[in-house]
């Protein structure tokens, strides 16, 4: 019984983790799509001019870029 219960708990935790990551990614892409489309392009152009390497923005990760003035 203990192994079956622990397996169910692990499966539930994995499913919850996947759902949370998908939802957060979806919300981030919605937010970035509505608010930051123009800003992202401008920031990328500034970073290219100043030779700053920006990390890729992948699923579940939002890069925080510090831009020196």
N, CA, C and O atoms as a Tinker XYZ file with bonds, in Angstrom:
   276  protein
     1  N      0.828000   -1.211000    0.000000    73     2
     2  CA     0.000000    0.000000    0.000000    64     1     3
     3  C      0.863000    1.263000    0.000000    63     2     4     5
     4  O      0.533000    2.242000   -0.669000    81     3
     5  N      1.962000    1.240000    0.745000    73     3     6
     6  CA     2.781000    2.456000    0.853000    64     5     7
     7  C      3.348000    2.859000   -0.509000    63     6     8     9
     8  O      3.363000    4.041000   -0.853000    81     7
     9  N      3.815000    1.871000   -1.285000    73     7    10
    10  CA     4.385000    2.214000   -2.597000    64     9    11
    11  C      3.323000    2.799000   -3.521000    63    10    12    13
    12  O      3.581000    3.767000   -4.236000    81    11
    13  N      2.114000    2.202000   -3.503000    73    11    14
    14  CA     1.060000    2.724000   -4.367000    64    13    15
    15  C      0.712000    4.162000   -3.987000    63    14    16    17
    16  O      0.562000    5.017000   -4.859000    81    15
    17  N      0.584000    4.425000   -2.699000    73    15    18
    18  CA     0.238000    5.777000   -2.242000    64    17    19
    19  C      1.333000    6.761000   -2.639000    63    18    20    21
    20  O      1.041000    7.843000   -3.148000    81    19
    21  N      2.593000    6.390000   -2.407000    73    19    22
    22  CA     3.688000    7.313000   -2.729000    64    21    23
    23  C      3.763000    7.560000   -4.238000    63    22    24    25
    24  O      4.050000    8.677000   -4.667000    81    23
    25  N      3.510000    6.538000   -5.037000    73    23    26
    26  CA     3.505000    6.728000   -6.494000    64    25    27
    27  C      2.406000    7.696000   -6.905000    63    26    28    29
    28  O      2.630000    8.563000   -7.750000    81    27
    29  N      1.215000    7.558000   -6.315000    73    27    30
    30  CA     0.124000    8.472000   -6.642000    64    29    31
    31  C      0.496000    9.906000   -6.255000    63    30    32    33
    32  O      0.226000   10.849000   -6.999000    81    31
    33  N      1.117000   10.056000   -5.089000    73    31    34
    34  CA     1.508000   11.395000   -4.640000    64    33    35
    35  C      2.519000   12.001000   -5.614000    63    34    36    37
    36  O      2.416000   13.177000   -5.961000    81    35
    37  N      3.482000   11.212000   -6.050000    73    35    38
    38  CA     4.498000   11.705000   -6.988000    64    37    39
    39  C      3.844000   12.119000   -8.301000    63    38    40    41
    40  O      4.167000   13.171000   -8.853000    81    39
    41  N      2.926000   11.298000   -8.801000    73    39    42
    42  CA     2.251000   11.616000  -10.060000    64    41    43
    43  C      1.469000   12.912000   -9.913000    63    42    44    45
    44  O      1.512000   13.769000  -10.797000    81    43
    45  N      0.747000   13.064000   -8.788000    73    43    46
    46  CA    -0.040000   14.277000   -8.563000    64    45    47
    47  C      0.876000   15.498000   -8.512000    63    46    48    49
    48  O      0.576000   16.536000   -9.103000    81    47
    49  N      2.001000   15.363000   -7.797000    73    47    50
    50  CA     2.927000   16.498000   -7.700000    64    49    51
    51  C      3.474000   16.877000   -9.072000    63    50    52    53
    52  O      3.581000   18.061000   -9.390000    81    51
    53  N      3.820000   15.888000   -9.880000    73    51    54
    54  CA     4.361000   16.173000  -11.219000    64    53    55
    55  C      3.311000   16.886000  -12.065000    63    54    56    57
    56  O      3.616000   17.861000  -12.752000    81    55
    57  N      2.065000   16.389000  -12.013000    73    55    58
    58  CA     0.997000   17.007000  -12.801000    64    57    59
    59  C      0.780000   18.452000  -12.361000    63    58    60    61
    60  O      0.635000   19.346000  -13.195000    81    59
    61  N      0.759000   18.677000  -11.041000    73    59    62
    62  CA     0.566000   20.040000  -10.524000    64    61    63
    63  C      1.716000   20.940000  -10.972000    63    62    64    65
    64  O      1.493000   22.078000  -11.386000    81    63
    65  N      2.948000   20.428000  -10.890000    73    63    66
    66  CA     4.106000   21.237000  -11.287000    64    65    67
    67  C      4.020000   21.616000  -12.763000    63    66    68    69
    68  O      4.279000   22.763000  -13.126000    81    67
    69  N      3.656000   20.653000  -13.615000    73    67    70
    70  CA     3.543000   20.932000  -15.054000    64    69    71
    71  C      2.456000   21.967000  -15.306000    63    70    72    73
    72  O      2.647000   22.901000  -16.084000    81    71
    73  N      1.304000   21.795000  -14.638000    73    71    74
    74  CA     0.214000   22.753000  -14.831000    64    73    75
    75  C      0.631000   24.150000  -14.400000    63    74    76    77
    76  O      0.366000   25.124000  -15.105000    81    75
    77  N      1.281000   24.254000  -13.250000    73    75    78
    78  CA     1.703000   25.572000  -12.758000    64    77    79
    79  C      2.678000   26.214000  -13.732000    63    78    80    81
    80  O      2.569000   27.404000  -14.028000    81    79
    81  N      3.635000   25.431000  -14.235000    73    79    82
    82  CA     4.613000   26.007000  -15.165000    64    81    83
    83  C      3.933000   26.437000  -16.464000    63    82    84    85
    84  O      4.258000   27.488000  -17.016000    81    83
    85  N      2.991000   25.627000  -16.956000    73    83    86
    86  CA     2.293000   26.003000  -18.187000    64    85    87
    87  C      1.473000   27.268000  -17.983000    63    86    88    89
    88  O      1.481000   28.160000  -18.831000    81    87
    89  N      0.758000   27.348000  -16.854000    73    87    90
    90  CA    -0.083000   28.518000  -16.598000    64    89    91
    91  C      0.782000   29.770000  -16.452000    63    90    92    93
    92  O      0.456000   30.825000  -16.996000    81    91
    93  N      1.891000   29.644000  -15.709000    73    91    94
    94  CA     2.752000   30.816000  -15.513000    64    93    95
    95  C      3.357000   31.260000  -16.848000    63    94    96    97
    96  O      3.448000   32.456000  -17.125000    81    95
    97  N      3.765000   30.300000  -17.664000    73    95    98
    98  CA     4.312000   30.643000  -18.986000    64    97    99
    99  C      3.262000   31.344000  -19.831000    63    98   100   101
   100  O      3.553000   32.328000  -20.511000    81    99
   101  N      2.014000   30.819000  -19.782000    73    99   102
   102  CA     0.924000   31.416000  -20.554000    64   101   103
   103  C      0.670000   32.843000  -20.098000    63   102   104   105
   104  O      0.514000   33.744000  -20.923000    81   103
   105  N      0.626000   33.053000  -18.772000    73   103   106
   106  CA     0.375000   34.395000  -18.246000    64   105   107
   107  C      1.512000   35.341000  -18.628000    63   106   108   109
   108  O      1.272000   36.489000  -19.002000    81   107
   109  N      2.751000   34.853000  -18.531000    73   107   110
   110  CA     3.903000   35.695000  -18.875000    64   109   111
   111  C      3.851000   36.082000  -20.348000    63   110   112   113
   112  O      4.097000   37.234000  -20.704000    81   111
   113  N      3.529000   35.105000  -21.204000    73   111   114
   114  CA     3.483000   35.427000  -22.633000    64   113   115
   115  C      2.336000   36.393000  -22.927000    63   114   116   117
   116  O      2.474000   37.278000  -23.771000    81   115
   117  N      1.204000   36.228000  -22.236000    73   115   118
   118  CA     0.107000   37.184000  -22.415000    64   117   119
   119  C      0.549000   38.581000  -21.994000    63   118   120   121
   120  O      0.346000   39.554000  -22.720000    81   119
   121  N      1.160000   38.667000  -20.805000    73   119   122
   122  CA     1.586000   39.968000  -20.275000    64   121   123
   123  C      2.621000   40.606000  -21.192000    63   122   124   125
   124  O      2.517000   41.783000  -21.537000    81   123
   125  N      3.618000   39.822000  -21.582000    73   123   126
   126  CA     4.678000   40.360000  -22.445000    64   125   127
   127  C      4.096000   40.737000  -23.802000    63   126   128   129
   128  O      4.481000   41.749000  -24.387000    81   127
   129  N      3.164000   39.921000  -24.303000    73   127   130
   130  CA     2.572000   40.210000  -25.605000    64   129   131
   131  C      1.792000   41.505000  -25.598000    63   130   132   133
   132  O      1.834000   42.261000  -26.569000    81   131
   133  N      1.063000   41.778000  -24.491000    73   131   134
   134  CA     0.248000   42.990000  -24.449000    64   133   135
   135  C      1.083000   44.212000  -24.108000    63   134   136   137
   136  O      0.931000   45.265000  -24.727000    81   135
   137  N      1.968000   44.073000  -23.122000    73   135   138
   138  CA     2.644000   45.250000  -22.582000    64   137   139
   139  C      3.992000   45.470000  -23.246000    63   138   140   141
   140  O      4.329000   46.596000  -23.614000    81   139
   141  N      4.768000   44.397000  -23.402000    73   139   142
   142  CA     6.185000   44.598000  -23.666000    64   141   143
   143  C      6.644000   44.345000  -25.072000    63   142   144   145
   144  O      7.842000   44.160000  -25.285000    81   143
   145  N      5.752000   44.326000  -26.061000    73   143   146
   146  CA     6.214000   44.004000  -27.413000    64   145   147
   147  C      7.164000   45.079000  -27.929000    63   146   148   149
   148  O      8.281000   44.781000  -28.354000    81   147
   149  N      6.713000   46.329000  -27.889000    73   147   150
   150  CA     7.534000   47.429000  -28.396000    64   149   151
   151  C      8.749000   47.631000  -27.489000    63   150   152   153
   152  O      9.867000   47.830000  -27.965000    81   151
   153  N      8.510000   47.577000  -26.167000    73   151   154
   154  CA     9.603000   47.787000  -25.221000    64   153   155
   155  C     10.689000   46.741000  -25.408000    63   154   156   157
   156  O     11.875000   47.066000  -25.354000    81   155
   157  N     10.298000   45.475000  -25.629000    73   155   158
   158  CA    11.297000   44.418000  -25.789000    64   157   159
   159  C     12.168000   44.690000  -27.001000    63   158   160   161
   160  O     13.386000   44.524000  -26.938000    81   159
   161  N     11.562000   45.104000  -28.101000    73   159   162
   162  CA    12.345000   45.381000  -29.309000    64   161   163
   163  C     13.319000   46.520000  -29.049000    63   162   164   165
   164  O     14.489000   46.442000  -29.426000    81   163
   165  N     12.832000   47.585000  -28.399000    73   163   166
   166  CA    13.716000   48.719000  -28.119000    64   165   167
   167  C     14.859000   48.303000  -27.190000    63   166   168   169
   168  O     16.008000   48.691000  -27.402000    81   167
   169  N     14.538000   47.506000  -26.154000    73   167   170
   170  CA    15.576000   47.063000  -25.217000    64   169   171
   171  C     16.606000   46.215000  -25.960000    63   170   172   173
   172  O     17.807000   46.366000  -25.740000    81   171
   173  N     16.140000   45.318000  -26.844000    73   171   174
   174  CA    17.075000   44.469000  -27.576000    64   173   175
   175  C     17.985000   45.316000  -28.468000    63   174   176   177
   176  O     19.180000   45.043000  -28.582000    81   175
   177  N     17.415000   46.342000  -29.097000    73   175   178
   178  CA    18.248000   47.198000  -29.944000    64   177   179
   179  C     19.299000   47.922000  -29.108000    63   178   180   181
   180  O     20.460000   48.010000  -29.508000    81   179
   181  N     18.893000   48.447000  -27.935000    73   179   182
   182  CA    19.863000   49.120000  -27.069000    64   181   183
   183  C     20.951000   48.158000  -26.627000    63   182   184   185
   184  O     22.128000   48.518000  -26.595000    81   183
   185  N     20.558000   46.921000  -26.284000    73   183   186
   186  CA    21.535000   45.942000  -25.825000    64   185   187
   187  C     22.509000   45.570000  -26.933000    63   186   188   189
   188  O     23.694000   45.354000  -26.679000    81   187
   189  N     22.008000   45.495000  -28.158000    73   187   190
   190  CA    22.902000   45.185000  -29.277000    64   189   191
   191  C     23.898000   46.322000  -29.464000    63   190   192   193
   192  O     25.075000   46.086000  -29.738000    81   191
   193  N     23.424000   47.558000  -29.317000    73   191   194
   194  CA    24.330000   48.698000  -29.467000    64   193   195
   195  C     25.420000   48.683000  -28.398000    63   194   196   197
   196  O     26.575000   49.013000  -28.666000    81   195
   197  N     25.028000   48.289000  -27.167000    73   195   198
   198  CA    26.000000   48.326000  -26.065000    64   197   199
   199  C     26.699000   46.986000  -25.867000    63   198   200   201
   200  O     27.440000   46.810000  -24.900000    81   199
   201  N     26.466000   46.030000  -26.786000    73   199   202
   202  CA    27.115000   44.722000  -26.743000    64   201   203
   203  C     26.810000   43.973000  -25.446000    63   202   204   205
   204  O     27.692000   43.348000  -24.856000    81   203
   205  N     25.553000   44.045000  -25.010000    73   203   206
   206  CA    25.130000   43.276000  -23.841000    64   205   207
   207  C     24.477000   42.000000  -24.339000    63   206   208   209
   208  O     23.575000   42.041000  -25.175000    81   207
   209  N     24.930000   40.876000  -23.830000    73   207   210
   210  CA    24.347000   39.601000  -24.239000    64   209   211
   211  C     23.150000   39.325000  -23.336000    63   210   212   213
   212  O     23.301000   39.198000  -22.121000    81   211
   213  N     21.968000   39.232000  -23.926000    73   211   214
   214  CA    20.765000   38.980000  -23.142000    64   213   215
   215  C     20.457000   37.491000  -23.159000    63   214   216   217
   216  O     20.580000   36.846000  -24.199000    81   215
   217  N     20.054000   36.933000  -22.004000    73   215   218
   218  CA    19.692000   35.519000  -21.963000    64   217   219
   219  C     18.391000   35.289000  -22.724000    63   218   220   221
   220  O     17.516000   36.156000  -22.726000    81   219
   221  N     18.254000   34.148000  -23.360000    73   219   222
   222  CA    17.018000   33.857000  -24.093000    64   221   223
   223  C     15.843000   33.717000  -23.136000    63   222   224   225
   224  O     15.978000   33.141000  -22.057000    81   223
   225  N     14.700000   34.240000  -23.530000    73   223   226
   226  CA    13.510000   34.127000  -22.701000    64   225   227
   227  C     12.759000   32.871000  -23.114000    63   226   228   229
   228  O     12.077000   32.843000  -24.139000    81   227
   229  N     12.900000   31.821000  -22.286000    73   227   230
   230  CA    12.286000   30.544000  -22.614000    64   229   231
   231  C     11.116000   30.298000  -21.669000    63   230   232   233
   232  O     10.777000   31.153000  -20.851000    81   231
   233  N     10.506000   29.129000  -21.787000    73   231   234
   234  CA     9.306000   28.804000  -21.013000    64   233   235
   235  C      9.618000   28.826000  -19.517000    63   234   236   237
   236  O     10.557000   28.175000  -19.060000    81   235
   237  N      8.831000   29.570000  -18.775000    73   235   238
   238  CA     8.986000   29.604000  -17.341000    64   237   239
   239  C     10.119000   30.489000  -16.867000    63   238   240   241
   240  O     10.422000   30.516000  -15.675000    81   239
   241  N     10.757000   31.222000  -17.786000    73   239   242
   242  CA    11.874000   32.060000  -17.383000    64   241   243
   243  C     11.731000   33.418000  -18.052000    63   242   244   245
   244  O     11.568000   33.510000  -19.268000    81   243
   245  N     11.795000   34.462000  -17.250000    73   243   246
   246  CA    11.760000   35.807000  -17.804000    64   245   247
   247  C     13.092000   36.470000  -17.480000    63   246   248   249
   248  O     13.437000   36.634000  -16.310000    81   247
   249  N     13.832000   36.848000  -18.498000    73   247   250
   250  CA    15.145000   37.453000  -18.279000    64   249   251
   251  C     15.012000   38.862000  -17.742000    63   250   252   253
   252  O     14.241000   39.670000  -18.259000    81   251
   253  N     15.775000   39.145000  -16.696000    73   251   254
   254  CA    15.789000   40.496000  -16.143000    64   253   255
   255  C     17.075000   41.157000  -16.625000    63   254   256   257
   256  O     18.173000   40.740000  -16.258000    81   255
   257  N     16.930000   42.182000  -17.441000    73   255   258
   258  CA    18.092000   42.843000  -18.038000    64   257   259
   259  C     18.340000   44.174000  -17.338000    63   258   260   261
   260  O     17.456000   45.027000  -17.263000    81   259
   261  N     19.549000   44.333000  -16.830000    73   259   262
   262  CA    19.923000   45.603000  -16.217000    64   261   263
   263  C     20.649000   46.427000  -17.278000    63   262   264   265
   264  O     21.719000   46.050000  -17.756000    81   263
   265  N     20.050000   47.546000  -17.631000    73   263   266
   266  CA    20.603000   48.371000  -18.705000    64   265   267
   267  C     21.284000   49.597000  -18.098000    63   266   268   269
   268  O     20.604000   50.432000  -17.503000    81   267
   269  N     22.598000   49.729000  -18.229000    73   267   270
   270  CA    23.265000   50.922000  -17.717000    64   269   271
   271  C     22.892000   52.148000  -18.528000    63   270   272   273
   272  O     22.764000   52.085000  -19.751000    81   271
   273  N     22.718000   53.271000  -17.829000    73   271   274
   274  CA    22.339000   54.499000  -18.537000    64   273   275
   275  C     23.581000   55.222000  -19.032000    63   274   276
   276  O     23.475000   56.279000  -19.652000    81   275
